[in-house]
Amino acid sequence: MGDRRMVSRKIVESARFLKMPATSQNLYFHLVVNADDDGIVEAYSVLALTKANEDDLRVLVSKQFVYMLNEDLVAYIEDWLEMNYLRADRKKDSRYKPLLLQLRPDVKLIEAKERSDTKGGKKKCQHVDSPRTAQPNLIQSNLTESNLTEDKSINLSINQETNSGIDGVTDIENYKRIIAENIELNILYEMAKRQDEYEVSMVTEIYETICDMVTIPRDKVDIKQTEYPWSVVKSQFLKLKRVHVANILNRIVDADLKIKNMASYLISSLYTESISGTILEQAELYDDYLKYLRGNPYSV
C-alpha cells in the first residue's frame, strides 16, 4: 500500500461535501489517506486515531461518500478511482476485496498485475511508492476472520438494519424518494423557478434538511432548547407535505427576518409544521408585509 493519496477538488468542493459538519469533512480526508489500494479502510482505527465519533461516520455514509462493509466499521471510499487510479503492476489487492465484491459486485476495481520491473525474477529498479520509514498500517493488520467477528467492542452496524438506524444506501435512497413524493418536490421546484434561483436553492435546502433528519440516526434532536427523541422527530418529518414546505417558503424569503442559523430554523419550523399544520397560525410577524410584497406564490 502506498503512503501517498490524492483527493479530488470536484468532490471535496461540492455542495454535498461542504454542507457536512467540519468534523465529518476532516474524517473523510483521514479515511482517504489511510485507505488501501482498493479504497478500503478500517474506519474504527481512523476514528481512534483522529478522536472523531461515529456520528461523523454516519454522516459520510448517509451522504454516500463511504460504504460500510461490516460491523467492524470496515469502509469503502466511494469515488475512489476518480481520486486514486494506480498502475495495475503497482497495485496490491486489499484483504477485504472479496468482501467488497460480495456486497458490491458491480464495483469497479483495478486488477493487480505482475510488476513490469520484476519480470524474469530480477528487480530492475526500486518501487518509487515504497515507504521510506516504518509506517503504521491500519488496513493490513494481523486481524483474523475470528477476531473480526468476535470483537464485541464494536457492535454498531451502519449499513445493516438496527432498531433505530437506517438500512444502508438503498434505504436512504428510498427515504429520499418518499420525501420527494410527499412534498411534491417537482411542483415546488416549478413554483420556485417562477421567482428566482435563490428560491430554487431554498427548496433544495429544505428538501436536504428533511432528508438529513430522516436518514442520519442520532440520540436526540434539540428544537428550540427542547430535546426530542430522534425517532419521534423522524416520524414527524415523514408526515410533511407540500403545504407545510410552502408555508415555510412563504416566510423565509424575506431578508428582514435576519435568520442567523438557517439549518436550526428549518428544523424547528419543519417540526412545528408537522405538528400544527401551519406556521402562519403561530407567528403573525411580517405576514402582512410579505403578502403585500409577494402574495402567496406557494399557495396550494
Salt bridges, closest charged atoms under 4 A:
GLU13 OE2 - ARG9 NE 3.19
ASP37 OD1 - ARG5 NH2 2.86
ASP38 OD1 - LYS91 NZ 2.87
ASP55 OD1 - ARG58 NH1 2.24
GLU78 OE2 - ARG104 NH1 2.93
GLU82 OE2 - LYS10 NZ 3.88
ASP89 OD2 - ARG87 NH2 2.84
ASP89 OD2 - ARG90 NH1 3.43
ASP93 OD1 - LYS91 NZ 2.42
ASP93 OD2 - LYS97 NZ 3.61
GLU111 OE1 - LYS97 NZ 3.43
ASP117 OD1 - ARG90 NH1 3.93
ASP117 OD2 - ARG115 NH2 2.53
ASP129 OD1 - ARG4 NH1 3.06
GLU181 OE2 - ARG177 NH1 3.47
GLU184 OE2 - ARG242 NE 3.06
GLU199 OE2 - ARG294 NH1 2.66
GLU208 OE1 - LYS19 NZ 2.73
ASP212 OD1 - LYS63 NZ 3.07
ASP287 OD1 - ARG251 NH1 2.50
